[in-house]
Structure formats: C-alpha cells, structure tokens
Amino acid sequence: FNGMLNRERLEEAIGHLVPDALEVDGWFICGPGPMMDAAEGALLDRNIPKERIHIERFTADRPLDTVSREIAQLQTQAEGVTVAVTLDGRTRRVPFTAGNILDSARASGLPAPFACKAGVCATCRAKVTKGKVEMAARYGLTDEEVAAGYVLTCQSVPLGDGVAVDYDA
C-alpha cells in the first residue's frame, strides 16, 4: 500500500492483515482526518463495537460558517450571565464575559485547566450540573460522555443564567 489510505484500501488491509477483526480488543486510529473517518467507518461496517475504536485527533477541523455564526449569536446573548464553576472542591460564580466558559472562568482568576482550546484534548472537560450549554465542537468527548453531561468548557456557551459546571466531576 502507498498513498492516502481511503476506505477501500483500509477495508482491504483489514481483511488481509487481520482476518478475525472482531477478536481485536482495541483499535487505535491516528492520522489525517479523512483517513481516520474512513478507518472508523470500515471498522463499524465489520461490526466492531464502537467502544473498541479509539480515535486520537491532534487538530480540529475548522467549524462551519453556519456553526460559527450560531455560536457567535449565543455568545452575544450570554454576555453577563452567571456561571457557577466548581474547581478543586470550591464553587465560584463568574460572569460570562469571554467567548466560552473556560475563558470566562480564567478571566475571573480561576486556574481552570486547558491545553489546546480547540475541542480536541479534553483537558478542559467538566460536567454540567445545572442548566444547559451549547458546544461549538466536541472532538475530545465520546458520545457517552456527552450523554452523561460532560462538556468541553473551551467550546461551551451557557444557554441562559444559572448554568453550573464541575471540573472535579
């Protein structure tokens, strides 16, 4: 094989190199975005359980313009609302003044954790314990984490006053 791995080549490689793909405990995928998407699709087509597929993204795709506009509107609407932030066992109410919950917490003096600020690394992960937020991107979270209420605060905008997030959860 040479060149970009597309879905057809990946399916051929999996069939040739790993004839009993269902017996593999974990599949780890890293590389260019389209290749990772193709690999995940090829594995899912072989009935590999989603929880055995692990994807590591080092960069985030550029958000669609429509998503960017929607988030910008939500950011404007959220200016001045209060967010309760729990970090290291202490809860502090901070005004939403920056573009996301993470930056607002840090602007208020909280040492909220972060690394990439692109929704990839999940260092800024917190659990929403009250209210609702909208995330611009969630690359670093699984569907199960999102369903359990976790968000990436670097990508999150509160949808109204009284939102609470817990970095310790």
Secondary structure, 3 states (H helix, E strand, C coil): CCCCCCHHHHHHHHHHHCCCHHHCCCEEEECCHHHHHHHHHHHHHCCCCHHHEEEECCCCCCCCHHHHHHHHHHHHHHCCCEEEEEECCEEEEEECCCCCHHHHHHHCCCCCCCCCCCCCCCCCEEEEEECCEEECCCCCCCHHHHHCCEEEHHHEEECCCCEEEECCC
